[in-house]
């Protein structure tokens, strides 16, 4: 999975046009984790620095819901390891 720093600036956007969350990657991932399933399907994270993705030759500026969910899992694993 992408090793995006939690303090990297990012924007959580919604394809339904709701107000975006502008903050750190950590804030965007935490907000995403609180969404209901339908809202998660509509969410994307816009990055300030593009990242490489598996299966793609070029870097990308947008993370899709499945990729954001992997970041939620990473966050939960890091929090559990810190206990």
Residue pairs with C-beta under 8 A, 6 or more apart in sequence:
1 67
1 70
1 71
1 74
2 51
2 52
2 53
2 63
2 67
2 71
4 25
4 47
4 51
4 71
5 25
6 24
6 25
6 26
6 29
6 75
7 24
7 25
7 26
8 24
8 25
8 47
8 48
8 49
9 22
9 23
9 24
9 25
9 48
10 23
10 24
10 25
10 28
10 45
10 46
10 47
10 48
11 20
11 21
11 22
11 28
11 45
11 46
12 20
12 21
12 27
12 28
12 31
12 32
12 43
12 44
12 45
12 46
13 20
13 43
13 44
13 45
13 46
14 20
14 39
14 42
14 43
14 44
15 42
15 43
15 44
16 42
20 46
21 27
21 28
21 31
25 45
25 71
26 75
28 45
28 68
29 45
29 68
29 71
29 72
29 75
30 75
32 40
32 43
32 45
32 68
32 69
32 71
32 72
33 72
33 75
35 43
40 65
40 68
40 69
41 65
43 65
43 68
44 62
44 63
44 64
44 65
44 68
45 62
45 63
45 68
46 61
46 62
47 60
47 61
47 62
47 63
50 59
50 60
50 61
51 59
51 60
52 59
53 59
53 60
53 67
63 71
